[in-house]
Amino acid sequence: TWSGLSSPARLADTLPHVKVPTLILHATADTEIRIAQAREIRDNSGSDDVEYHELKGAPHYLEGHRKPALEIVVDWLRTRF
């Protein structure tokens, strides 16, 4: 399993190397990734095409917020593909 305590992985450090269009959805009630961290990830994106959304009150697995999240994803895909 992946561990935030023992893994050197840090999205804010690796995302600058990703150059493809990027969509970031942040669940604001996630107890693992804070808003400041999500915004740092957004700000460090290496893509010229990055879109960021905060899903207010959404928990980590988006329970109760999946439909709005999917609508964002579908709209994002439609404009690019």
N, C-alpha and C positions, 0 to 999 in steps of 0.2 A: 504494500500500500504506500501511497505518497504521504510524506510527512513534512509539514511546514517547519518542524523543529530540526529535522535532520537533512533535509534536501537543500542543495544550493540553488534550486530553481527560484527565480524571482522575475515575474512577468515584466515589471518595470525595467529590468535590465536586459531581458531578451527581446521584448517587442520592438525595440529600435531596429532590429535586424529583419523584421517582417515588412516587406515592401508592397504587399498586395492590399487591395481594399479591405478595411477592417471595421467591423461593427462591434461595439462594446456595450453590453447591457449590464448595468449594475443594479443589483437588488439592494435597496437601501437598508433593509432590515437584516441583511446577512451578518451573522456574527463572526465571520471569518475574514471578510474583506471589507474594510471600512471605506467610507466615501472618499476620504483623503487619498487612500491607496488606489482606489478606482480612478480618481482624477489624475493621479501620478502616472498610472498605466496609460491613460488617454494621452496625457501630455508627452509621454515618451514614445508614442507610436512612431514607427519609421515610415508609415504610409503617407502619401500625399492625399489619400482619400480615407479619412477616419471619421466615423460617426459615433457619438456617445449618447447614451440615454440612461437616466436614473429611473428605476421603477419604484416609486414611493411605496414604502411599507412592504415590499416584496421580500420574503425570506429566501434563504440560499437556493432552495429547489423551486422557487417561484410558485409555490402552492397558492392558489387563488389569484394569481397574476399571469398565468400561462397564456391566456388568450391575448391580452394586451401585448405581451412579449412577442408572441408569434405574429401579431399584426405589424409590429415594428420590423421584425425580420423579413416578412413577406414584402413590405413596402421597400425595404432596403434592397432586397434582391431584385425586385421589379425594375428599379431605377438603374441597375447595373448589368443585368443579364436579361 
